[in-house]
Amino acid sequence: MSTVKIKLEGDKELKRMLRKCQNKGKIQACVKRSGATLQRTAMQKAPVDTGTLKRSITLQLTDGGMTAEVQPTVHYGAYVELGTRYMSARPYLRPALETAGAELKANITRVVQSETGGK
């Protein structure tokens, strides 16, 4: 099964500010909103034959709402995403991740900056 997770890496300043963030509810709302964007976009981009793959793409919030996992529940989801030696890749998760990841980073940055006075 193919799972997409958004993990904040490399932005040490944002991670430092995130640890100081007092209102985790706002961060959780950002994660939920971006997870929903990821799911919706993946569903829009998923190739449709019978529609089973598209309908199988789920969103699960874990880690107290701090993690959003989007994945298809059908066994062949990864084959469609990555391709096989007999079939070309037809990415639907990775392009959706690019959209949702940028949205998440922008929204979290905005929340953290509003709490720290833009510092």
Secondary structure, 3 states (H helix, E strand, C coil): CCCEECCCCCCHHHHHHHHHCCCHHHHHHHHHHHHHHHHHHHHHHCCCCCCHHHHHEEEEEEHHHCEEEEEECCCCHHHHHHCCCCCCCCCCHHHHHHHHHHHHHHHHHHHHHHHHCCC
